[in-house]
Amino acid sequence: MNLPSLPRSGAFEGGCAFVDGAFVPLSEAKVSLFDWGFTRSDATYDVASTWQGAFFRLDAHMDRFYSSLEKMHMSIPHTRTELREILHGCVRAAGLKDAYVAMICTRGVPPKGARDPRLATNRFYAYALPYVWIASREKQLQGIDLHISERVRIAPESVDPTVKNYHWIDLVQSLFDAYDRGRDTSCMVDGQGNIAEGPGFNVFMVKNGVVRTAHRGVLEGISRRTAIELCERLGIPVRIEPLPAPEFRQADEVFLTSTGGGILPIAKLDGKPLPQFPGPITTRLYDAYWAIHEEAAYRDPVNYGE
Ligand SMILES: Cc1ncc(COP(=O)(O)O)c(C=O)c1O
């Protein structure tokens, strides 16, 4: 498929989308009311980021997106090279150095009255916006208070969490649980009462120098992978195993990982201050996370055409 010519740098200052094969300003980025992506959350997506003018681990995000497409029986009309070009084009047109960059595929609109998803033509969308933080840096310094919701995250047997998806109703309701209690954000448990994930992030605990994160029932976050790899690089013991909620409440340190902010230290669990905030291991990982943004292996500099 031929791509339209790349828009000039800053053509859509502040935000650019790619819809129906064209780069457009965000105000023109629309989906059909009849797209199953809207009516059934029948969609998959991925979110990458750029930091100081370069994508971070873009290949890992594209790998996950293509793997999600396959598991969802979906396809997009773009090769990997084209996808990369579209994402770069959105950032370039938005004129952003630090960006939140989404790629989305929806089931599309089946013929009127049809109930068979195979009859729909999948639709591809992408966009770039200014970088989005799960919590602002001010809030991180002040200290995020995390609520442990009693809600059970959708079971992996129902919705495969390794496919990045819009099954978010449980996550959003858990956020209301948190706000009702005066907390900043929330994490959910799985059917066995282990800590799973939260709205847009994976969850880690540190106890006696050992870092732990959930082994299943969660999105395999690219930032989660980065945190695990950084532990290995720094010689910090890391275990991928169940985190029973009572043990989690006894953590020395807790942090979240997300493309929207990297490593985010937690100050309190349900109003109770953690013994260490920001803890020494979280601080090492935080520093290492931002430092590797400089390493060539993780960077894909945006072509701004300057
Ligand atoms: C449910 C959920 N878990 C975890 C994450 C973190 O994934 P990543 O590190 O790839 O951003 C996200 C990101 O949006 C998410 O939506």
PDBQT file of the ligand as one rigid body, heavy atoms in Angstrom, charges set to zero:
ROOT
HETATM    1  C1  LIG A 401      -3.886  -2.749  31.669  1.00  0.00    +0.000 C 
HETATM    2  C2  LIG A 401      -2.482  -2.307  31.450  1.00  0.00    +0.000 A 
HETATM    3  N1  LIG A 401      -1.483  -2.911  32.116  1.00  0.00    +0.000 NA
HETATM    4  C3  LIG A 401      -0.196  -2.533  31.960  1.00  0.00    +0.000 A 
HETATM    5  C4  LIG A 401       0.147  -1.482  31.126  1.00  0.00    +0.000 A 
HETATM    6  C5  LIG A 401       1.595  -1.065  30.986  1.00  0.00    +0.000 C 
HETATM    7  O1  LIG A 401       2.093  -1.452  29.728  1.00  0.00    +0.000 OA
HETATM    8  P1  LIG A 401       3.324  -0.701  29.044  1.00  0.00    +0.000 P 
HETATM    9  O2  LIG A 401       4.463  -0.762  29.987  1.00  0.00    +0.000 OA
HETATM   10  O3  LIG A 401       3.574  -1.463  27.776  1.00  0.00    +0.000 OA
HETATM   11  O4  LIG A 401       2.874   0.703  28.800  1.00  0.00    +0.000 OA
HETATM   12  C6  LIG A 401      -0.856  -0.839  30.394  1.00  0.00    +0.000 A 
HETATM   13  C7  LIG A 401      -0.513   0.266  29.493  1.00  0.00    +0.000 C 
HETATM   14  O5  LIG A 401      -1.357   0.952  28.969  1.00  0.00    +0.000 OA
HETATM   15  C8  LIG A 401      -2.195  -1.264  30.548  1.00  0.00    +0.000 A 
HETATM   16  O6  LIG A 401      -3.187  -0.675  29.875  1.00  0.00    +0.000 OA
ENDROOT
TORSDOF 0
